[in-house]
């Protein structure tokens, strides 16, 4: 797609190939960005899960002690 395209021109009607090229470039990084976002979310969930489990274990030990 070497020629200039003016998408603001209401008379312009892109060909199927031009539309495919535009959409390919527009969404080129979406799959990788989505995968990276999911990985960060999974890591954050793992960290929070570990914190909660540690807190729960501490609470169970504290409650299982006989009163002084």
C-alpha positions in Angstrom: 0.0 0.0 0.0 2.5 2.5 -1.2 0.0 5.1 -2.4 -1.5 7.7 -0.1 -5.0 7.1 1.2 -7.2 9.8 2.4 -9.7 8.2 4.7 -11.2 11.6 5.5 -12.4 11.9 1.9 -16.0 10.9 1.8 -15.7 10.0 -1.8 -12.9 7.5 -1.2 -13.9 3.9 -1.4 -11.1 1.5 -0.4 -10.6 -1.8 -2.1 -10.8 -5.0 -0.2 -7.0 -5.3 -0.3 -6.7 -1.8 1.1 -9.1 -2.6 3.9 -7.3 -5.8 4.8 -4.0 -3.9 4.8 -5.4 -1.2 7.1 -6.9 -3.6 9.5 -3.8 -5.8 9.6 -1.6 -2.8 10.5 -4.2 -1.4 12.9 -4.4 -4.6 14.9 -0.9 -5.9 14.4 0.1 -5.8 18.1 -3.2 -6.7 19.7 -2.5 -10.5 20.1 0.9 -9.9 21.7 -0.5 -7.1 23.9 -3.4 -9.3 25.0 -1.1 -12.2 25.8 1.2 -9.9 27.8 -1.7 -8.4 29.7 -3.0 -11.9 30.6 0.4 -12.9 31.8 0.7 -9.8 34.1 -2.8 -10.5 35.4 -2.0 -14.2 36.2 1.2 -13.1 38.0 -0.7 -10.5 40.0 -3.3 -13.1 40.9 -0.6 -15.6 42.0 1.0 -13.0 44.2 -2.3 -12.0 45.9 -3.2 -15.7 46.3 0.1 -16.4 48.1 -0.6 -13.4 50.4 -4.1 -14.6 51.2 -2.9 -18.2 51.9 -0.1 -16.9 54.1 -2.5 -14.7 56.0 -5.0 -17.6 56.4 -2.4 -20.0 57.6 -1.2 -17.4 60.2 -4.8 -16.8 61.3 -5.4 -20.6 61.7 -2.2 -21.0 63.8 -3.2 -18.0 66.0 -6.7 -19.4 66.5 -5.5 -22.9 67.3 -3.4 -21.8 70.2 -5.0 -22.4 73.6 -6.0 -19.2 75.5 -3.4 -18.0 78.0 
